[in-house]
């Protein structure tokens, strides 16, 4: 009997498109402004608070919720304030290679977006990439897993499995730029691929590290139709980010 087909979970930001320093800097500024507005403190104080929380939590919002600065009722305010104003259309460029890759997966291999962003931001990114959402089997976003339990929380990965109807974690593959997210996935038994640079060897984090998501067929050709996977014979050996 044939083995069950895997499910590939693709991160959105800094994975489906290259890292943008401008988007990163703008996000930090928007987070600071959001904290300043909500707590009634100066932006300098908000920046200091954000910095201290990032030393203890994988995301600023995790710290804001865990330490009582924000409540669940503030989540939509946070999402609108930190994602809505981002210049996605200016920074994210069309990438025909992503659609070609998605269309070239073997039959049975499921493809899901798995993001800590909200639905409006996800839609904007896909539109900017000119990537048809119908090429994915589904989306797991921050509203599905909960802001306080999103990646890299184990709950996020278990929720993604439930939504994708996968019971065996070894059949799940996370493709992500975040070391913390990859470590979280490994902890629950997923396979992992890092996207981006710089890279260093660390098999405890991921099996492979690739410069761009469209290089996935180079390291996991078994996921793709033979003709597409054979377009390149270069293999990126298992190296992972120093982060």
C-alpha positions in Angstrom: 0.0 0.0 0.0 1.1 3.5 -0.7 2.2 5.8 2.1 -0.1 8.6 3.2 0.7 11.9 1.5 2.2 14.6 3.6 0.7 18.0 4.4 2.9 21.1 3.8 2.3 24.1 5.9 3.7 27.3 4.4 4.3 30.4 6.5 3.3 33.7 4.9 5.4 36.7 5.8 9.2 36.5 5.0 8.6 33.0 3.6 6.3 33.4 0.5 8.2 36.6 -0.1 11.7 37.7 0.8 12.4 39.5 4.1 11.7 43.2 3.8 13.6 45.5 6.2 11.1 48.3 5.5 8.2 46.1 6.4 10.0 44.9 9.5 10.8 48.5 10.6 7.3 49.7 9.9 5.8 46.8 11.9 8.0 47.6 14.9 6.9 51.3 14.7 3.2 50.3 14.4 3.5 48.0 17.4 5.1 50.8 19.5 2.4 53.2 18.4 -0.3 50.7 19.3 1.1 50.1 22.8 1.5 53.9 23.3 -2.1 54.6 22.3 -3.6 51.7 24.3 -1.6 52.3 27.5 -1.5 56.1 27.4 2.3 56.2 27.6 5.0 57.9 25.4 6.3 56.1 22.4 9.7 56.0 24.1 8.2 54.1 27.0 6.2 51.9 24.6 9.4 51.1 22.7 11.2 50.1 26.0 8.3 47.9 27.0 8.2 46.2 23.6 11.9 45.6 23.8 11.7 44.0 27.3 8.8 41.8 26.3 10.6 40.6 23.2 13.4 39.3 25.4 10.9 37.0 27.2 8.3 36.2 24.6 8.4 35.0 20.9 6.0 37.9 20.0 5.3 41.2 21.6 1.5 40.5 21.8 2.2 37.3 23.7 3.9 39.4 26.4 1.2 42.1 26.3 -1.5 39.5 26.9 0.5 37.4 29.4 1.4 40.3 31.6 -2.0 41.9 31.6 -1.2 45.0 29.5 -3.8 43.9 26.9 -6.9 41.7 27.2 -8.6 39.5 24.6 -10.9 42.5 23.8 -7.8 44.4 22.6 -6.7 41.8 20.0 -8.7 43.3 17.1 -7.4 46.8 17.9 -3.8 45.4 17.9 -4.3 43.5 14.6 -5.9 46.5 12.8 -3.2 48.9 14.2 -0.1 46.7 13.4 -1.1 45.0 10.1 -3.6 47.2 8.4 -1.3 50.2 7.7 1.6 48.1 6.4 2.7 49.0 2.9 2.3 45.4 1.6 1.6 46.4 -1.9 4.8 48.5 -2.1 7.1 45.9 -0.6 5.7 42.5 -1.8 6.3 41.9 -5.5 4.5 39.4 -7.9 6.1 36.0 -7.9 5.0 33.7 -10.7 7.4 31.0 -9.4 5.2 30.4 -6.3 2.1 29.6 -8.4 4.2 27.3 -10.6 5.5 25.5 -7.5 2.1 25.1 -6.0 0.7 23.7 -9.2 3.5 21.2 -9.4 3.0 19.3 -6.1 2.2 15.7 -6.5 -1.5 14.7 -6.3 -2.5 14.2 -2.7 0.0 16.5 -1.1 -2.0 19.2 0.7 -0.8 22.8 0.9 -1.9 25.1 3.7 -0.9 28.6 4.6 0.0 28.7 8.3 0.4 32.3 9.5 0.4 34.4 12.7 -1.3 37.1 10.6 -5.0 37.9 10.3 -7.2 37.1 7.3 -7.1 40.7 5.7 -3.3 40.7 5.8 -3.1 37.2 4.4 -5.4 38.3 1.5 -3.3 41.4 0.8 -0.1 39.4 0.6 -1.5 36.8 -1.7 -2.9 39.6 -3.9 0.5 41.4 -4.0 2.2 38.1 -4.9 -0.5 37.5 -7.6 -1.0 34.1 -6.1 -4.4 32.4 -6.4 -5.6 31.4 -3.0 -7.5 28.5 -4.5 -4.1 26.8 -5.0 -4.0 26.2 -1.3 -6.1 23.6 0.5 -6.7 26.0 3.3 -5.4 28.7 5.7 -4.6 28.5 9.4 -4.3 32.1 10.7 -4.0 33.8 14.1 -7.8 33.9 14.6 -7.9 30.1 14.2 -5.2 29.3 16.8 -5.6 32.3 19.1 -3.3 35.3 19.6 -1.8 34.1 22.8 -1.4 30.5 21.5 -0.2 31.1 17.9 3.1 29.8 16.6 5.4 28.7 18.2 3.0 27.5 20.8 2.4 23.7 20.7 -1.3 24.4 20.6 -1.0 26.2 17.3 0.5 23.1 15.6 -2.1 20.8 17.1 -4.8 23.1 16.0 -3.3 23.2 12.5 -3.3 19.5 12.4 -7.0 19.3 13.4 -8.0 21.9 10.8 -6.1 20.1 8.1 -7.4 16.7 9.3 -4.0 15.2 9.9 -3.5 12.9 12.8 0.1 11.9 12.3 2.6 14.7 13.1 5.3 13.0 11.0 3.2 13.7 7.9 3.3 17.5 8.6 6.1 19.7 7.1 6.5 23.3 8.2 8.2 25.7 5.8 9.0 28.9 7.8 11.6 31.7 8.2 11.3 31.7 12.0 13.7 29.6 14.1 11.3 29.7 17.1 8.4 28.4 14.9 10.6 25.6 13.5 11.7 24.6 16.9 8.0 24.5 18.0 7.1 22.4 15.1 10.0 20.0 15.8 8.9 19.6 19.4 5.5 18.2 18.3 7.0 15.9 15.7 6.8 17.8 12.5 9.4 17.9 9.8 10.8 21.4 9.1 12.4 23.5 6.4 13.9 26.9 7.0 13.5 29.7 4.4 15.9 32.7 4.2 19.4 33.6 5.3 21.8 33.6 7.0 22.1 29.9 7.6 24.1 27.6 9.9 23.9 23.9 10.4 21.5 22.9 13.1 19.6 19.6 12.5 17.8 20.1 15.8 15.9 23.0 14.1 15.4 21.9 10.6 16.3 19.3 8.0 17.1 21.8 5.3 17.5 25.5 4.8 16.8 27.1 1.5 17.2 30.7 0.3 13.7 31.0 -1.2 10.5 29.0 -0.8 10.6 28.2 -4.5 13.7 26.1 -3.8 11.7 23.6 -1.9 11.7 21.1 -4.8 15.5 21.0 -4.5 15.5 19.6 -1.0 12.2 17.7 -1.0 11.7 16.5 -4.6 9.5 13.7 -3.5 6.7 16.2 -2.9 6.6 17.3 -6.6 5.9 15.9 -10.0 9.0 14.4 -11.4 9.5 16.8 -14.3 9.3 19.9 -12.1 11.6 18.5 -9.4 14.2 17.6 -12.0 14.5 21.2 -13.3 17.5 21.6 -11.0 19.8 19.1 -9.5 21.4 21.5 -6.9 20.8 20.4 -3.3 21.0 22.7 -0.3 22.3 20.5 2.5 20.6 20.7 6.0 21.7 24.1 7.3 19.7 26.3 9.5 19.6 29.9 10.7 21.7 31.3 13.4 19.0 33.2 15.2 
